Amino acid sequence: MSALIIFLLFFLFIVLAIPIAVSLGIVSVLPGMTDPSFTASASFVIRSMVGGIDSFPLLAVPMFVLAGILMAHGKISSKLFDVFSYFLGRRTAGIPAAVIITCLFYGAISGSAPATVAAVGSMTIPLLIDLGYEKDFSTAVVAIAGGLGVIIPPSIPFIMYGLASGESVSALFLAGVVPGLMIGLSLIGYAYIYCRRHGEDRMKINRKLAELQQRGFLHVFLDSFWAILSPVITLGAIYSGVASPTEAAVISVFYSLIISLFVYKTIRLEELWGILQESIRTYAPILFILAASIAFSRVLTLMQVPQMLSAWILGNFTNYVVLLLVINVFLLLVGMVMDTTPAILILAPILAPIVTAVGMNPIHFGVMMVVNLAIGFVTPPIGVNLFVASSLTKIPVVNIARKALPMIGMFLLALLLITFVPSISLLLL
């Protein structure tokens, strides 16, 4: 069975709404079933699935998922939002800017884009609407800014890319800092232009700010201090050499638990069992997708698909700029129809050798790939962030996507800069 038929069947299964893990499992065993002489039998696929998830770096993923859920239940996002609103609220677009920066910080806590949208959006979208901002605009801002959760470290997709490519997860985390901040600033710039054009209800905003100022700067800052400290501790442990990313993820879990239970007292002991169940329900589908993706990538390797695709691309696109543009368009299209985890695990081993053959740093490519797929979080038909935001406000996904188009444009502009200016990603390395 040819690789082309396998990929066509895979996309057909996705169109038919068959779960991605099941689709990957089916196309992984098909070559062995149709050709008994092929190495990848059904038992090989199963061994690959089990062996692929037996990975120490991979343990960071469920730990960051659990830490993010603990932070969501612990109302950490509201603490972050208060302190950023205190400083920025008086300025034009100050409140939307505070939402975007809160997404940046919460993304650095949870490592997940959908988790960022759910945690920040559930608290800030109703507030933005109460302050006079349009419901569609408020929802779109959170949906787009939530995509920063996979670029700002710690990032679950960066862990996946490191697993698939063999690159250092710590280096990938460090490489994501400047691009994440740049995209965040570009979104704030758009929010400023939007609010200047459409106006703001300063009376309602000033009334809200007066409530914060009555509490006083010291009270607001101290109330948010432990929340702000969370990414500092997590990333500080990694870059100081005290802990690996996996160990830092465990530290993040215990830190989130301690401050939510004993400092903010926003979680009760009897709620912990429900939180653990929620984290298992969140991670289990990822685990099955991960296992099936690893098996599928190994089957593709045995079929020599990476070598064939690499030879075809390098043979047809010899110009460096054109090659990177083609890869970007391809990744954007993949991000529209496929979840980030299988996309990275399947495509990183195929595309990384191609770009390194033309002189691109694999860490730089990892950032480019993750930013591409982050855009996929906010583009139909899969756009997970859009569906999460829609569930919070009951606004149709298409309406959110339409309002988000200019911000997606900012994301795309940032992607071009990240692609062709390597120093943006490699500045801190």
C-alpha positions as CSV (number, residue, x, y, z in Angstrom):
1,M,0.0,0.0,0.0
2,S,1.4,3.4,-1.0
3,A,2.0,6.2,1.4
4,L,-0.4,8.5,-0.7
5,I,-3.3,6.0,-0.2
6,I,-2.5,5.9,3.6
7,F,-2.6,9.7,3.9
8,L,-5.8,9.9,1.8
9,L,-7.5,7.4,4.0
10,F,-6.3,9.2,7.1
11,F,-7.8,12.5,6.0
12,L,-11.0,10.7,4.9
13,F,-11.4,9.3,8.4
14,I,-10.9,12.8,9.8
15,V,-13.6,14.1,7.5
16,L,-15.9,11.3,8.6
17,A,-15.4,12.5,12.2
18,I,-13.6,9.3,13.3
19,P,-11.5,10.1,16.4
20,I,-7.9,11.0,15.5
21,A,-6.4,8.3,17.7
22,V,-8.6,5.6,16.1
23,S,-7.8,7.0,12.6
24,L,-4.1,6.8,13.3
25,G,-4.4,3.3,14.6
26,I,-6.2,2.1,11.6
27,V,-3.8,3.6,9.0
28,S,-0.9,2.3,11.1
29,V,-1.9,-1.4,10.8
30,L,-3.2,-1.2,7.1
31,P,0.3,-1.6,5.4
32,G,1.0,-4.7,7.4
33,M,-2.4,-6.2,6.8
34,T,-2.3,-5.6,3.0
35,D,1.3,-6.8,2.7
36,P,2.3,-9.7,5.0
37,S,6.0,-9.2,4.1
38,F,5.9,-5.6,5.5
39,T,7.8,-5.3,8.8
40,A,5.1,-3.3,10.7
41,S,2.6,-6.0,11.7
42,A,-0.3,-5.3,14.1
43,S,1.9,-6.5,17.0
44,F,4.7,-4.1,15.9
45,V,2.2,-1.2,16.0
46,I,1.0,-2.2,19.5
47,R,4.6,-2.5,20.8
48,S,5.4,0.9,19.2
49,M,2.4,2.5,21.0
50,V,3.3,1.1,24.4
51,G,7.0,1.7,24.0
52,G,6.5,5.2,22.6
53,I,4.8,6.5,25.7
54,D,7.3,5.0,28.0
55,S,9.2,8.2,28.2
56,F,10.5,10.3,31.1
57,P,10.2,13.7,29.2
58,L,6.7,12.8,28.3
59,L,5.7,12.8,32.0
60,A,5.9,16.6,31.9
61,V,2.7,16.7,29.9
62,P,0.2,15.2,32.4
63,M,1.9,17.2,35.2
64,F,1.5,20.5,33.3
65,V,-2.1,19.6,32.5
66,L,-2.8,18.9,36.2
67,A,-1.0,22.2,37.2
68,G,-3.1,24.1,34.8
69,I,-6.4,22.6,36.1
70,L,-5.3,23.3,39.7
71,M,-4.6,26.9,38.8
72,A,-7.9,27.2,37.0
73,H,-9.8,26.0,40.0
74,G,-7.6,28.1,42.3
75,K,-8.8,31.3,40.5
76,I,-5.2,32.2,39.7
77,S,-6.2,33.9,36.4
78,S,-8.4,36.4,38.3
79,K,-5.4,37.3,40.6
80,L,-3.2,37.9,37.5
81,F,-5.9,39.9,35.7
82,D,-6.4,42.2,38.7
83,V,-2.7,43.3,38.9
84,F,-2.4,43.9,35.2
85,S,-5.7,45.8,35.1
86,Y,-4.5,48.0,38.0
87,F,-1.5,49.2,35.9
88,L,-3.0,49.3,32.4
89,G,-6.7,50.0,32.9
90,R,-6.4,53.8,32.6
91,R,-4.8,53.6,29.1
92,T,-6.6,53.1,25.8
93,A,-7.3,49.3,25.3
94,G,-5.8,48.8,28.8
95,I,-8.3,46.2,29.8
96,P,-8.0,44.0,26.6
97,A,-4.2,44.4,27.0
98,A,-4.5,43.1,30.6
99,V,-6.5,40.1,29.2
100,I,-3.7,39.4,26.7
101,I,-1.0,39.6,29.3
102,T,-3.0,37.4,31.6
103,C,-3.1,34.8,28.8
104,L,0.7,35.2,28.5
105,F,1.3,34.5,32.2
106,Y,-1.3,31.8,32.4
107,G,0.1,30.1,29.3
108,A,3.4,30.1,31.2
109,I,1.7,28.2,34.0
110,S,-0.4,25.7,32.1
111,G,1.5,25.1,28.9
112,S,-1.9,24.6,27.1
113,A,-3.8,26.9,24.8
114,P,-7.3,25.5,25.4
115,A,-6.7,25.5,29.2
116,T,-5.6,29.2,28.9
117,V,-8.8,30.1,27.0
118,A,-11.0,28.2,29.5
119,A,-9.4,29.6,32.6
120,V,-8.9,33.2,31.5
121,G,-12.0,33.4,29.4
122,S,-14.5,32.2,32.0
123,M,-13.5,35.1,34.2
124,T,-12.5,37.9,31.8
125,I,-15.1,37.6,29.0
126,P,-18.1,38.5,31.2
127,L,-16.1,41.3,32.7
128,L,-15.2,42.7,29.3
129,I,-18.8,42.6,28.3
130,D,-19.9,44.3,31.5
131,L,-17.3,47.1,30.8
132,G,-19.0,47.8,27.4
133,Y,-16.8,45.8,25.0
134,E,-18.5,43.9,22.2
135,K,-19.2,40.3,23.0
136,D,-17.7,39.0,19.7
137,F,-14.6,41.1,20.2
138,S,-14.1,40.0,23.8
139,T,-14.5,36.4,22.9
140,A,-12.1,36.7,19.9
141,V,-9.4,38.4,22.0
142,V,-9.3,35.6,24.5
143,A,-9.5,32.9,21.8
144,I,-6.5,34.3,20.0
145,A,-4.5,35.3,23.0
146,G,-5.0,31.8,24.4
147,G,-2.8,30.5,21.5
148,L,0.1,32.1,23.3
149,G,-0.2,29.3,25.8
150,V,1.7,27.0,23.5
151,I,4.4,29.4,22.6
152,I,5.3,30.9,25.9
153,P,7.2,28.2,28.0
154,P,6.5,25.8,29.4
155,S,4.7,24.5,26.3
156,I,3.3,21.0,25.8
157,P,3.9,21.2,21.9
158,F,7.5,22.1,22.6
159,I,7.8,19.0,24.7
160,M,6.2,17.0,21.9
161,Y,8.6,18.5,19.3
162,G,11.6,17.7,21.5
163,L,10.3,14.1,21.9
164,A,9.9,13.7,18.1
165,S,13.1,15.5,17.0
166,G,15.5,14.7,19.9
167,E,16.2,18.4,20.5
168,S,16.5,19.9,24.0
169,V,13.2,20.8,25.5
170,S,14.9,23.4,27.7
171,A,16.4,25.1,24.6
172,L,13.0,25.0,22.9
173,F,11.4,26.6,26.0
174,L,14.0,29.4,25.9
175,A,13.5,29.9,22.2
176,G,9.8,30.5,22.6
177,V,10.1,33.4,25.0
178,V,10.9,36.3,22.5
179,P,8.4,35.1,19.8
180,G,5.7,34.7,22.4
181,L,6.3,38.2,23.7
182,M,6.4,39.6,20.2
183,I,3.1,38.1,19.2
184,G,1.6,39.3,22.5
185,L,2.7,42.8,21.8
186,S,1.3,42.7,18.3
187,L,-2.1,41.6,19.6
188,I,-2.0,44.5,22.1
189,G,-1.2,46.8,19.2
190,Y,-4.3,45.6,17.4
191,A,-6.5,45.9,20.5
192,Y,-5.2,49.6,20.8
193,I,-6.2,50.4,17.2
194,Y,-9.6,48.6,17.6
195,C,-10.4,50.5,20.8
196,R,-9.3,53.9,19.3
197,R,-11.6,53.2,16.3
198,H,-14.6,51.9,18.2
199,G,-14.3,53.7,21.5
200,E,-14.5,52.5,25.1
201,D,-17.0,53.1,27.9
202,R,-14.6,54.9,30.2
203,M,-17.2,55.5,32.8
204,K,-17.7,51.8,33.4
205,I,-14.0,51.1,33.2
206,N,-13.1,53.9,35.7
207,R,-15.7,52.5,38.1
208,K,-14.1,49.1,37.9
209,L,-10.6,50.6,38.4
210,A,-11.8,52.6,41.3
211,E,-12.8,49.3,43.1
212,L,-9.2,48.0,42.5
213,Q,-7.6,51.3,43.6
214,Q,-9.7,51.3,46.8
215,R,-7.9,48.0,47.7
216,G,-4.6,49.8,47.2
217,F,-1.6,48.9,45.1
218,L,0.1,46.9,47.9
219,H,-3.0,44.8,48.6
220,V,-3.5,44.0,44.9
221,F,0.2,43.2,44.3
222,L,0.5,41.0,47.3
223,D,-2.7,39.2,46.4
224,S,-1.3,38.5,42.9
225,F,2.3,37.9,44.0
226,W,2.1,34.1,44.4
227,A,0.4,33.7,41.1
228,I,3.0,35.8,39.3
229,L,5.8,33.8,41.0
230,S,4.5,30.5,39.6
231,P,6.1,30.8,36.1
232,V,9.2,32.3,37.7
233,I,9.7,29.2,39.9
234,T,8.9,26.7,37.1
235,L,11.2,28.3,34.5
236,G,13.8,29.3,37.0
237,A,14.1,25.7,38.1
238,I,14.7,24.6,34.5
239,Y,17.2,27.2,33.4
240,S,19.2,27.3,36.7
241,G,19.8,23.6,36.2
242,V,18.0,22.6,39.4
243,A,15.4,20.5,37.6
244,S,14.6,19.0,34.2
245,P,11.4,20.1,32.5
246,T,9.7,17.0,33.8
247,E,10.8,17.7,37.4
248,A,9.8,21.3,37.0
249,A,6.3,20.2,35.9
250,V,6.0,18.2,39.2
251,I,7.2,21.3,41.1
252,S,4.6,23.3,39.3
253,V,1.9,20.8,40.4
254,F,2.9,21.0,44.1
255,Y,3.3,24.8,44.0
256,S,-0.2,25.2,42.4
257,L,-1.7,22.9,45.0
258,I,0.0,24.6,48.0
259,I,-0.9,28.2,47.1
260,S,-4.5,27.2,46.1
261,L,-5.1,25.2,49.3
262,F,-3.2,27.2,51.9
263,V,-2.5,30.7,50.5
264,Y,-5.5,31.7,48.5
265,K,-7.8,29.0,50.0
266,T,-9.7,28.8,46.7
267,I,-9.7,24.9,46.7
268,R,-10.9,22.6,49.4
269,L,-9.4,19.2,50.1
270,E,-12.6,17.4,49.2
271,E,-12.4,19.0,45.7
272,L,-9.0,17.4,44.9
273,W,-10.5,14.1,43.8
274,G,-12.7,15.8,41.2
275,I,-9.7,17.8,40.0
276,L,-7.6,14.7,39.6
277,Q,-10.5,13.1,37.6
278,E,-10.7,16.1,35.4
279,S,-7.0,16.0,34.7
280,I,-7.2,12.3,33.7
281,R,-10.2,13.0,31.4
282,T,-8.1,15.8,29.8
283,Y,-4.9,13.9,29.4
284,A,-6.2,10.4,28.5
285,P,-7.3,11.4,25.0
286,I,-4.0,13.1,24.5
287,L,-2.2,9.9,25.6
288,F,-4.1,7.8,23.1
289,I,-3.4,10.2,20.3
290,L,0.3,10.3,21.3
291,A,0.6,6.6,21.3
292,A,-1.1,6.2,17.9
293,S,1.0,9.1,16.5
294,I,4.3,7.5,17.5
295,A,3.2,4.1,16.0
296,F,2.2,5.9,12.8
297,S,5.4,7.9,12.5
298,R,7.4,4.6,12.9
299,V,5.4,2.9,10.2
300,L,6.0,5.9,7.9
301,T,9.7,5.7,8.7
302,L,9.7,2.0,7.7
303,M,8.0,3.0,4.4
304,Q,10.8,5.6,3.9
305,V,8.2,8.3,3.6
306,P,10.5,11.0,5.2
307,Q,13.2,10.3,2.7
308,M,10.9,10.3,-0.3
309,L,9.1,13.5,0.8
310,S,12.5,15.2,1.6
311,A,13.9,14.2,-1.9
312,W,10.7,15.5,-3.6
313,I,10.6,18.8,-1.8
314,L,14.3,19.5,-2.1
315,G,14.2,18.5,-5.8
316,N,11.3,20.8,-6.6
317,F,11.9,23.8,-4.3
318,T,15.6,24.8,-4.4
319,N,15.1,28.4,-3.3
320,Y,15.4,28.8,0.5
321,V,12.7,31.4,0.8
322,V,10.2,29.5,-1.4
323,L,10.9,26.3,0.5
324,L,10.1,27.9,3.9
325,L,7.0,29.5,2.5
326,V,5.8,26.2,1.1
327,I,6.4,24.5,4.5
328,N,4.6,27.3,6.3
329,V,1.6,27.0,4.1
330,F,1.6,23.2,4.5
331,L,1.8,23.5,8.3
332,L,-1.0,26.1,8.4
333,L,-3.3,23.8,6.4
334,V,-2.4,20.8,8.6
335,G,-3.1,22.9,11.7
336,M,-6.6,23.6,10.4
337,V,-7.5,19.9,10.3
338,M,-5.3,18.1,12.7
339,D,-4.6,18.4,16.5
340,T,-1.2,19.7,17.5
341,T,0.1,16.6,19.1
342,P,-0.2,14.1,16.2
343,A,0.8,16.9,13.7
344,I,4.1,17.4,15.5
345,L,4.8,13.8,16.1
346,I,4.1,12.8,12.5
347,L,5.6,15.8,10.7
348,A,8.6,16.8,12.8
349,P,10.6,13.7,11.9
350,I,9.8,14.3,8.2
351,L,10.3,18.1,8.0
352,A,13.1,18.7,10.4
353,P,15.7,16.9,8.2
354,I,14.5,18.9,5.2
355,V,15.0,22.3,6.8
356,T,18.3,21.3,8.4
357,A,19.5,20.2,5.0
358,V,19.1,23.8,3.8
359,G,20.9,25.2,6.9
360,M,18.0,26.0,9.3
361,N,18.6,25.5,13.0
362,P,16.2,22.7,14.2
363,I,15.4,24.8,17.4
364,H,14.4,27.7,15.1
365,F,12.3,25.3,13.0
366,G,10.6,23.9,16.2
367,V,9.5,27.5,17.1
368,M,8.3,28.1,13.5
369,M,6.3,24.8,13.6
370,V,4.7,25.5,16.9
371,V,3.7,29.0,15.9
372,N,2.1,27.6,12.7
373,L,0.1,25.1,14.7
374,A,-0.8,27.7,17.3
375,I,-2.6,29.5,14.5
376,G,-4.4,26.3,13.8
377,F,-5.9,26.6,17.3
378,V,-7.9,29.6,16.0
379,T,-8.7,28.5,12.5
380,P,-11.7,26.4,11.5
381,P,-12.6,23.6,11.1
382,I,-10.7,22.1,14.1
383,G,-9.8,25.5,15.9
384,V,-10.0,24.2,19.4
385,N,-9.7,27.6,21.0
386,L,-12.7,28.8,19.0
387,F,-14.8,25.9,20.3
388,V,-13.7,26.5,23.9
389,A,-14.5,30.2,23.6
390,S,-17.8,29.5,21.9
391,S,-18.8,27.2,24.8
392,L,-18.2,30.0,27.2
393,T,-20.3,32.6,25.4
394,K,-22.6,30.6,23.0
395,I,-21.4,32.7,20.1
396,P,-21.2,30.6,16.9
397,V,-17.6,29.6,16.0
398,V,-17.9,31.2,12.6
399,N,-18.7,34.6,14.2
400,I,-15.7,34.4,16.5
401,A,-13.4,33.4,13.6
402,R,-14.7,36.3,11.6
403,K,-14.0,38.8,14.4
404,A,-10.6,37.2,15.0
405,L,-9.4,37.5,11.4
406,P,-7.4,40.8,11.9
407,M,-5.7,39.2,15.0
408,I,-4.9,36.0,13.0
409,G,-3.3,38.4,10.4
410,M,-1.1,39.7,13.2
411,F,-0.2,36.1,14.1
412,L,0.7,35.4,10.4
413,L,2.9,38.6,10.2
414,A,4.7,37.5,13.3
415,L,5.1,34.0,11.8
416,L,6.9,35.5,8.7
417,L,9.2,37.4,10.9
418,I,10.0,34.4,13.0
419,T,10.6,32.3,9.9
420,F,13.0,34.6,8.1
421,V,14.7,36.3,11.1
422,P,16.2,33.4,13.1
423,S,17.6,35.7,15.8
424,I,14.1,36.2,17.1
425,S,13.9,32.6,18.2
426,L,17.6,32.1,18.9
427,L,18.3,35.4,20.7
428,L,18.3,33.8,24.2
429,L,20.2,30.6,23.3
